[in-house]
Amino acid sequence: MASPDQTLANRTTTKLLDALRDHGNEPAWAQIDARYRPVIRGLARQLGLRENDAEEVAQQALSEFVRAYREGRYDRSKGRLSSWIMGIAHHTTLRMIRAGRRVNTPGATAMADVADEHTLRSIWTDERDRAILERALNIIRDESSVDDRTLRAFELVALRGVPAAEVAAQCGMNVDQVYVARSRVTKRLRSLVETLTAAFEEDD
């Protein structure tokens, strides 16, 4: 059975936005935050900000988004929700860079200034997919149906590229068991990624 957190994570954007109209619905806000914060943070980093400042961008952008949404300023007929949030995040990043915050890469100000809709959308999609994968992995880590040894074997062989024989030695398995672990977790991971991606249906 899915945990309450997982059930909320799987909600479509429409359902979360409907719930967000209730100012006292903290679970809905928490899921909006969990869904978009890593994407906004990643966008800000890719545009040149350091980690701490990218986190501040995420906080400011999400606060601005929720305030504007509850004031009725989002018009779905005029564009996707992700485009609206992406625009808020981009402008927040620009303000921070122009205010003299340190950046990770030379020319970051210029990059943030000239990034067009296509570039921003490409970065956003990459960061969204990365956030979805990490969230899916976290859900699997919390599931009692996957034991620690199986998960460790999967992470070593599938995510870190450690040879199966070495993984077997580290995890107290034989090579066949390592491949079974990889297959089992990969199947579950793929299912979760598909479900979590579908939850962004209005943004795609």
C-alpha positions as CSV (number, residue, x, y, z in Angstrom):
1,M,0.0,0.0,0.0
2,A,1.3,3.5,-0.9
3,S,2.3,5.7,2.0
4,P,0.3,9.0,2.4
5,D,3.4,10.9,1.2
6,Q,3.7,8.7,-1.9
7,T,0.0,9.1,-2.6
8,L,0.3,12.9,-2.5
9,A,3.4,12.8,-4.6
10,N,1.5,10.9,-7.3
11,R,-1.3,13.5,-7.4
12,T,-1.6,15.4,-10.7
13,T,-0.7,19.1,-10.7
14,T,-4.4,20.0,-11.1
15,K,-5.4,18.1,-7.9
16,L,-2.6,19.7,-5.9
17,L,-3.5,23.2,-7.1
18,D,-7.1,22.6,-6.2
19,A,-6.0,21.6,-2.7
20,L,-3.6,24.6,-2.5
21,R,-6.6,27.0,-2.6
22,D,-7.1,26.0,1.0
23,H,-4.6,28.1,2.9
24,G,-4.6,25.6,5.7
25,N,-3.7,22.6,3.5
26,E,-0.1,22.1,4.6
27,P,0.2,18.7,2.9
28,A,-0.6,20.2,-0.5
29,W,1.9,23.0,0.0
30,A,4.5,20.5,1.1
31,Q,4.0,18.4,-2.0
32,I,4.2,21.5,-4.3
33,D,7.4,22.4,-2.5
34,A,8.8,18.9,-2.8
35,R,7.9,18.7,-6.5
36,Y,9.2,22.1,-7.7
37,R,12.0,23.1,-5.2
38,P,14.7,20.8,-6.6
39,V,13.8,21.8,-10.2
40,I,14.0,25.5,-9.4
41,R,17.2,25.0,-7.4
42,G,18.7,23.1,-10.3
43,L,17.7,25.8,-12.8
44,A,19.3,28.5,-10.7
45,R,22.5,26.5,-10.5
46,Q,22.6,25.9,-14.2
47,L,22.2,29.6,-14.7
48,G,25.3,30.1,-12.6
49,L,24.4,30.6,-8.9
50,R,26.1,28.8,-6.1
51,E,24.2,26.2,-4.1
52,N,23.2,28.4,-1.2
53,D,21.9,31.2,-3.4
54,A,20.1,28.7,-5.7
55,E,18.3,27.4,-2.6
56,E,17.3,31.0,-1.7
57,V,16.0,31.4,-5.3
58,A,13.8,28.3,-4.8
59,Q,12.4,29.6,-1.5
60,Q,11.6,33.0,-2.9
61,A,10.2,31.7,-6.2
62,L,7.9,29.2,-4.5
63,S,6.7,31.8,-2.0
64,E,6.0,34.2,-4.8
65,F,4.2,31.5,-6.8
66,V,1.9,30.4,-3.9
67,R,1.0,34.1,-3.1
68,A,0.3,34.9,-6.8
69,Y,-1.7,31.6,-7.2
70,R,-3.9,32.2,-4.2
71,E,-4.5,35.8,-5.4
72,G,-5.9,34.3,-8.6
73,R,-3.1,35.5,-10.9
74,Y,-2.5,32.2,-12.7
75,D,-4.5,31.9,-15.9
76,R,-4.2,28.3,-17.2
77,S,-5.6,29.4,-20.6
78,K,-2.5,31.5,-21.1
79,G,0.2,28.9,-20.6
80,R,1.5,25.9,-18.7
81,L,2.0,26.1,-14.9
82,S,5.6,25.1,-15.3
83,S,6.2,28.0,-17.7
84,W,4.8,30.4,-15.2
85,I,6.9,29.0,-12.3
86,M,10.0,28.8,-14.6
87,G,9.5,32.5,-15.4
88,I,9.3,33.4,-11.7
89,A,12.4,31.3,-11.0
90,H,14.3,32.9,-13.9
91,H,13.5,36.5,-12.9
92,T,14.4,35.7,-9.2
93,T,17.7,34.3,-10.4
94,L,18.4,37.4,-12.4
95,R,17.6,39.7,-9.5
96,M,20.0,37.7,-7.3
97,I,22.8,37.7,-9.8
98,R,22.4,41.5,-10.5
99,A,22.4,42.1,-6.7
100,G,26.0,40.8,-6.7
101,R,25.6,37.3,-5.5
102,R,28.6,35.1,-6.2
103,V,28.2,32.8,-9.2
104,N,29.7,29.4,-10.1
105,T,30.7,30.1,-13.7
106,P,32.3,33.0,-15.6
107,G,29.7,34.8,-17.7
108,A,26.8,33.6,-15.6
109,T,25.1,37.0,-15.7
110,A,25.2,37.0,-19.5
111,M,23.9,33.5,-19.6
112,A,21.0,34.2,-17.3
113,D,20.3,37.4,-19.3
114,V,20.2,35.8,-22.8
115,A,18.7,32.4,-21.9
116,D,15.7,32.1,-24.2
117,E,12.5,30.1,-23.7
118,H,14.0,27.0,-25.4
119,T,17.1,27.0,-23.3
120,L,15.2,27.5,-20.1
121,R,12.7,24.8,-21.0
122,S,15.6,22.4,-21.8
123,I,17.3,23.1,-18.4
124,W,13.9,22.8,-16.6
125,T,13.1,19.4,-18.2
126,D,16.5,18.0,-17.4
127,E,16.3,19.1,-13.8
128,R,12.7,17.9,-13.5
129,D,13.7,14.4,-14.7
130,R,16.6,14.4,-12.3
131,A,14.3,15.3,-9.4
132,I,11.8,12.7,-10.4
133,L,14.5,10.0,-10.5
134,E,15.8,11.0,-7.0
135,R,12.3,11.1,-5.6
136,A,11.6,7.6,-7.0
137,L,14.8,6.3,-5.5
138,N,13.9,7.8,-2.1
139,I,10.4,6.1,-2.2
140,I,12.1,2.8,-3.0
141,R,14.5,3.3,-0.1
142,D,11.6,3.8,2.2
143,E,9.7,0.7,1.0
144,S,9.9,-2.3,3.3
145,S,9.5,-4.6,0.3
146,V,13.0,-3.9,-0.9
147,D,15.7,-5.0,1.5
148,D,18.9,-3.0,2.1
149,R,21.2,-5.5,0.4
150,T,19.1,-5.6,-2.8
151,L,19.0,-1.9,-2.9
152,R,22.7,-1.5,-2.3
153,A,23.5,-4.0,-5.0
154,F,21.3,-2.1,-7.5
155,E,22.8,1.3,-6.6
156,L,26.4,-0.1,-7.0
157,V,25.9,-1.9,-10.3
158,A,23.3,0.3,-12.0
159,L,24.0,3.8,-10.7
160,R,27.7,3.7,-9.9
161,G,28.8,1.3,-12.6
162,V,30.6,-1.1,-10.3
163,P,31.3,-4.5,-11.9
164,A,28.8,-7.2,-10.9
165,A,31.5,-9.5,-9.5
166,E,32.8,-6.7,-7.2
167,V,29.2,-5.9,-6.1
168,A,28.6,-9.5,-5.4
169,A,31.7,-9.6,-3.1
170,Q,30.7,-6.4,-1.3
171,C,27.1,-7.4,-0.8
172,G,27.6,-11.1,0.1
173,M,25.8,-12.3,-3.1
174,N,26.6,-14.3,-6.2
175,V,26.7,-12.6,-9.5
176,D,23.3,-14.0,-10.6
177,Q,21.7,-12.5,-7.4
178,V,23.2,-9.1,-8.3
179,Y,21.6,-9.2,-11.7
180,V,18.2,-10.2,-10.2
181,A,18.5,-7.3,-7.7
182,R,19.2,-4.9,-10.6
183,S,16.3,-6.2,-12.6
184,R,13.9,-6.1,-9.7
185,V,14.7,-2.6,-8.5
186,T,14.9,-1.3,-12.1
187,K,11.4,-2.5,-12.8
188,R,10.1,-0.8,-9.7
189,L,12.0,2.4,-10.4
190,R,10.7,2.6,-13.9
191,S,7.1,2.2,-12.7
192,L,7.6,5.0,-10.1
193,V,9.3,7.3,-12.6
194,E,6.4,6.9,-15.0
195,T,3.8,7.6,-12.2
196,L,5.7,10.6,-10.9
197,T,6.2,12.0,-14.4
198,A,2.5,11.6,-15.1
199,A,1.8,13.7,-12.0
200,F,3.2,16.6,-14.0
201,E,0.7,16.0,-16.8
202,E,-0.4,19.6,-17.0
203,D,3.2,20.7,-17.4
204,D,4.2,18.4,-20.3
